[in-house]
Amino acid sequence: MIGDLIDGATTAVGRQVRECITGAGSCENQDQKSYNRPGDLGTALCQADSCCVWDFVQQELVESFRNQNGTCNGLARASVRLGFHDAGAWSRNSGAGGADGSLLLSSDEINRPENDGLQEIRTKALQLLDKYSRYSVAAADLVQFMHNVATVTCPLGPRLLTLIGRRDRREANPMGLIPSNNATDAIFLIELFQNKTFTARDLAALLGAHTVAQQLYVDPSKAGQTLDSTPGIWDMNFYREMALPEPPSGVFRLPSDEALSLADGTSSRFEAFTDVTFGQTVWNQEYSAAYVRLSLLGVNNINRLTDCTKVLPGAVTSFSLTSSSPSPSSSAAPLSSSESGNMIFCVLLCVFILII
């Protein structure tokens, strides 16, 4: 268990989170959005609903995250990575760190090598914080909210349990909790995540965020190559293509991904997530549970958080770029030059391993 839930789930939200991260309940809500704002921004009616301001934030984010063809863009991918980096610098023994907004509020943390490439999305987040902080929007919540909006904006992505009320921290998160770019030993990586309260199964699910990822610096001669063939869609192609003897043309394979795809404890999940019938559903469920846990590392007031999942845009549960009407398949055209230019970020183990 994590945070103040170690001492018990004493509220409805606390019990919801406990059930979510233990598998007794769901961590995602794939319903379409039905929330209606009670009033305009800044009005008494809006201020009386702590989720109201976040509906304005999500509207602005969706406009920034979505391409005209419905796929998600580089800012969305960067927001996924930002969420991981702010929350991930935490361990059972760190005493501080986690999902506290320090990546925005500390002037030092952003300058660490592992955070290279996050400067642009951090600037975007700080602009939003400057605009909405007067309406009680905090940095720690904003970073995780941006991740959750980005995830559901990517077609086929999960609509995650979204909680508001974390406490901000201006001091930089502890150093040494994010591995370097040469951390390719599967046992080391699994143990690193175990010290963050994750199982190997959780790690395999989180790794799937590479479905919308791209590398620039692991191999500069192949800078810009994506980690699967449909980088604007939150689909299973990352897992499917990891099972191939060689990656498809133009797709880059990280040594750490390959190691974990073959390791005890993670390889079976890679295989499960490739299932044509159930793979997407199972992966979204397991990713959601693992990421909700990640988004609450270092948070010690979970029982007092507010569930604002209702303001997220509706999930896109079927998608195709080859038809005018959505279908269960997910195919994507090659990246345009503008999309390739925007896709300057990578997520998860290029979140936790210095890809950018």
C-alpha positions in Angstrom: 0.0 0.0 0.0 1.1 3.6 -0.5 0.9 7.0 1.2 -1.6 7.5 4.0 -3.5 4.4 2.8 -0.9 2.4 4.8 -2.9 3.5 7.8 -6.2 2.8 6.2 -8.7 3.9 3.6 -10.9 6.2 5.6 -12.9 8.0 2.9 -14.8 7.0 -0.3 -11.9 8.2 -2.4 -9.4 6.4 -0.3 -11.4 3.2 -0.7 -11.7 3.8 -4.4 -7.9 4.1 -4.8 -7.3 1.1 -2.6 -9.6 -1.0 -4.7 -8.1 0.4 -7.9 -4.4 -0.4 -7.1 -5.1 -3.8 -5.5 -7.2 -5.0 -8.4 -10.5 -5.1 -6.5 -11.9 -2.2 -8.6 -11.3 -0.4 -11.8 -8.8 2.4 -12.4 -10.3 3.6 -15.6 -13.7 4.9 -16.8 -14.2 4.5 -20.5 -17.5 6.3 -20.5 -18.1 9.3 -22.7 -17.8 12.7 -21.0 -21.1 13.9 -19.5 -19.9 16.6 -17.2 -21.4 20.1 -17.6 -19.7 23.1 -16.0 -21.9 24.7 -13.4 -20.7 28.2 -14.3 -18.1 30.2 -16.1 -14.5 30.3 -14.8 -14.1 32.4 -11.7 -17.8 32.4 -10.9 -19.1 31.4 -7.5 -20.9 28.4 -9.1 -17.6 27.1 -10.7 -15.6 27.8 -7.6 -18.0 25.7 -5.5 -17.2 22.7 -7.6 -13.5 21.8 -7.2 -13.5 20.0 -10.6 -15.0 22.9 -12.6 -11.7 24.7 -13.3 -10.1 21.4 -14.5 -12.7 21.2 -17.2 -11.3 24.5 -18.6 -7.8 23.1 -18.3 -8.7 19.9 -20.2 -10.3 21.8 -23.0 -7.2 23.8 -23.5 -5.0 20.7 -23.3 -7.0 18.7 -25.8 -6.7 21.5 -28.3 -2.9 21.4 -27.9 -2.6 17.6 -27.9 -4.7 16.4 -30.9 -3.8 16.4 -34.5 -6.3 17.2 -37.2 -6.4 13.5 -38.1 -7.4 12.5 -34.6 -4.0 11.2 -33.5 -2.1 12.6 -30.5 1.0 14.8 -31.1 4.4 15.5 -29.5 3.0 17.7 -26.8 0.7 14.9 -25.6 3.7 12.5 -25.6 5.8 15.0 -23.7 3.0 15.3 -21.1 3.1 11.5 -20.6 6.8 11.7 -20.0 6.4 14.8 -17.7 4.0 12.8 -15.5 6.4 9.9 -15.2 9.4 12.1 -14.4 7.7 14.1 -11.7 6.3 11.1 -9.9 9.0 8.6 -10.6 11.8 10.1 -8.6 10.7 8.3 -5.4 11.5 5.1 -3.6 10.4 3.3 -0.4 13.5 4.8 1.3 13.8 8.2 -0.3 11.8 10.1 2.4 10.7 12.7 -0.2 9.9 13.0 -3.9 7.1 11.6 -5.9 4.1 13.4 -7.5 4.7 16.8 -5.9 5.1 19.2 -8.9 8.7 19.8 -8.1 9.7 19.3 -11.7 7.8 22.5 -12.4 8.5 24.4 -9.2 12.2 23.6 -8.7 14.6 25.6 -10.9 17.2 22.8 -10.4 15.4 19.6 -11.2 14.6 20.4 -14.8 18.4 20.8 -15.4 19.3 17.2 -14.6 20.4 15.2 -17.6 17.5 12.7 -17.2 15.1 15.6 -17.8 16.6 16.8 -21.1 13.8 17.3 -23.6 11.2 18.3 -21.0 11.9 22.0 -21.2 9.3 22.8 -23.8 6.4 21.0 -22.1 7.5 22.4 -18.7 7.2 25.9 -20.2 3.7 25.0 -21.4 2.8 23.6 -18.0 4.1 26.8 -16.2 2.0 28.9 -18.5 -1.1 26.9 -17.6 -0.1 27.1 -13.9 0.2 30.9 -14.2 -3.2 31.2 -15.8 -5.1 28.8 -13.5 -3.3 28.9 -10.1 -5.6 31.7 -9.0 -8.4 29.1 -9.3 -6.7 26.6 -7.0 -4.8 24.7 -9.6 -1.6 23.3 -8.1 1.5 22.1 -9.9 1.5 18.5 -8.6 -2.1 18.0 -9.8 -1.5 19.8 -13.1 1.4 17.5 -14.1 -0.6 14.3 -13.5 -3.7 15.8 -15.1 -1.7 16.6 -18.2 -0.6 13.0 -18.3 -4.2 11.7 -18.0 -5.6 14.1 -20.6 -2.8 13.1 -23.0 -3.4 9.4 -22.5 -7.1 9.6 -23.3 -6.5 12.0 -26.2 -4.4 9.4 -27.9 -6.8 7.1 -29.7 -7.5 3.8 -27.8 -5.9 5.2 -24.6 -7.5 4.7 -21.2 -9.5 7.2 -19.3 -7.7 7.1 -16.0 -8.9 7.7 -12.5 -8.0 11.4 -12.0 -7.4 12.8 -8.6 -7.0 16.4 -7.4 -5.6 17.7 -4.1 -1.9 16.8 -4.0 0.5 19.0 -2.1 3.1 20.9 -4.0 6.8 20.8 -3.1 9.3 23.3 -4.4 12.5 21.4 -3.4 13.9 19.2 -6.1 13.2 15.5 -5.9 16.0 13.2 -4.6 18.7 12.4 -7.1 19.7 8.9 -8.2 16.3 7.4 -8.4 16.1 7.5 -12.2 18.5 5.2 -14.0 21.0 6.3 -16.6 20.8 5.5 -20.3 23.0 2.5 -19.9 20.7 0.8 -17.4 19.7 -2.1 -19.7 20.0 -5.0 -17.2 16.4 -6.4 -16.8 17.0 -7.6 -13.2 18.3 -4.2 -12.2 15.3 -2.4 -13.7 12.7 -4.8 -12.2 14.3 -4.3 -8.8 14.4 -0.6 -9.2 10.7 -0.6 -9.8 10.0 -3.0 -7.0 11.5 -0.4 -4.7 8.9 2.0 -6.0 6.2 -0.5 -5.0 5.7 -2.0 -8.6 5.7 -5.6 -9.6 7.4 -6.9 -12.7 3.9 -7.2 -14.2 3.3 -3.5 -13.5 6.5 -2.6 -15.2 5.6 -4.5 -18.3 2.3 -2.6 -18.5 3.9 0.8 -17.9 6.5 0.0 -20.6 3.7 0.0 -23.2 3.7 3.8 -23.1 6.5 3.4 -25.7 3.7 2.9 -28.2 3.7 6.7 -28.5 7.4 7.2 -28.1 10.4 8.3 -30.2 14.2 8.3 -29.6 16.6 11.0 -30.4 19.8 10.5 -28.4 20.3 6.8 -27.8 21.5 6.4 -31.4 21.9 9.9 -32.9 22.3 8.4 -36.4 18.7 7.2 -36.1 17.3 10.3 -34.3 13.6 10.7 -34.8 12.8 7.0 -35.2 9.7 5.9 -33.3 9.4 2.9 -31.0 6.5 1.5 -32.8 5.0 2.0 -36.3 1.8 3.9 -35.1 3.2 6.5 -32.7 0.1 8.7 -32.7 -2.2 5.9 -31.4 -2.2 4.2 -28.0 -2.3 0.7 -29.5 -0.6 -2.7 -28.9 1.8 -2.4 -31.8 4.7 -1.8 -29.5 4.3 -5.2 -27.9 3.5 -6.9 -31.2 6.6 -5.5 -32.9 8.8 -6.3 -30.0 7.9 -10.0 -30.7 9.4 -9.7 -34.2 13.0 -10.8 -34.9 13.8 -7.3 -36.1 11.8 -4.0 -35.7 9.9 -2.7 -38.8 11.7 -0.3 -41.0 12.0 3.1 -39.4 11.2 1.7 -35.9 13.9 1.8 -33.2 14.2 -0.9 -30.6 15.7 0.1 -27.2 18.1 -2.5 -25.6 16.2 -2.1 -22.3 12.9 -2.9 -24.1 14.3 -6.0 -25.6 15.8 -7.2 -22.3 12.5 -6.8 -20.5 10.6 -8.4 -23.3 12.7 -11.6 -22.6 13.0 -11.4 -18.8 11.2 -13.6 -16.3 8.3 -11.7 -14.8 7.8 -9.4 -17.8 8.0 -11.5 -20.9 4.6 -13.3 -20.3 2.9 -9.9 -20.1 4.4 -8.8 -23.4 2.9 -11.8 -25.0 -0.5 -11.3 -23.3 -0.8 -7.8 -24.5 -0.4 -8.9 -28.1 -3.7 -10.8 -28.0 -5.9 -9.6 -30.9 -9.1 -10.0 -29.0 -8.3 -9.0 -25.4 -4.8 -7.5 -25.5 -5.8 -3.8 -25.7 -8.4 -4.1 -22.9 -6.1 -6.1 -20.6 -3.2 -3.7 -21.2 -5.3 -0.6 -20.6 -6.5 -2.1 -17.4 -3.1 -3.0 -16.2 -1.5 0.3 -17.3 -4.2 2.2 -15.6 -3.7 0.5 -12.2 0.1 0.9 -12.4 -0.1 4.5 -13.5 -2.6 5.5 -10.8 -0.2 4.0 -8.3 2.7 5.9 -9.8 0.8 9.2 -9.8 0.3 8.8 -6.0 3.9 8.0 -5.0 4.9 10.3 -2.2 1.3 11.5 -1.7 0.3 11.3 1.9 -3.2 12.8 1.7 -4.8 10.3 -0.6 -7.9 10.0 1.6 -8.5 13.7 1.1 -8.2 13.9 -2.7 -11.1 14.6 -5.0 -12.1 12.4 -8.0 -12.3 14.7 -11.1 -12.3 11.9 -13.7 -15.6 13.3 -15.0 -13.9 16.2 -16.7 -11.7 14.1 -18.9 -12.6 13.9 -22.6 -14.3 10.7 -23.6 -12.3 7.7 -24.5 -11.7 6.9 -28.2 -12.3 3.2 -28.1 -12.0 2.5 -31.8 -10.0 4.3 -34.4 -8.7 4.0 -38.0 -7.1 6.5 -40.3 -8.0 4.4 -43.4 -11.7 4.9 -43.1 -14.0 7.9 -42.6 -15.8 6.0 -39.9 -14.0 4.5 -36.8 -13.2 0.8 -36.7 -11.7 -1.4 -34.1 -8.4 -1.6 -36.1 -5.8 1.1 -35.6 -3.6 2.0 -38.6 -1.7 5.1 -39.1 -0.1 6.9 -42.0 3.6 7.7 -41.9 4.6 10.8 -39.9 4.4 14.1 -41.7 7.4 16.4 -41.4 5.5 18.6 -39.0 4.5 15.7 -36.8 8.1 14.3 -36.9 9.3 17.7 -35.8 6.9 17.8 -32.9 7.6 14.3 -31.7 10.7 15.2 -29.7 9.8 13.3 -26.6 9.9 9.7 -25.4 8.2 8.0 -22.5 8.6 5.5 -19.7 12.0 3.7 -19.8 13.0 6.5 -22.1 11.1 8.3 -19.4 13.2 6.6 -16.7 16.2 6.0 -18.9 17.8 9.0 -20.6 16.6 8.8 -24.2 16.2 12.6 -24.6 
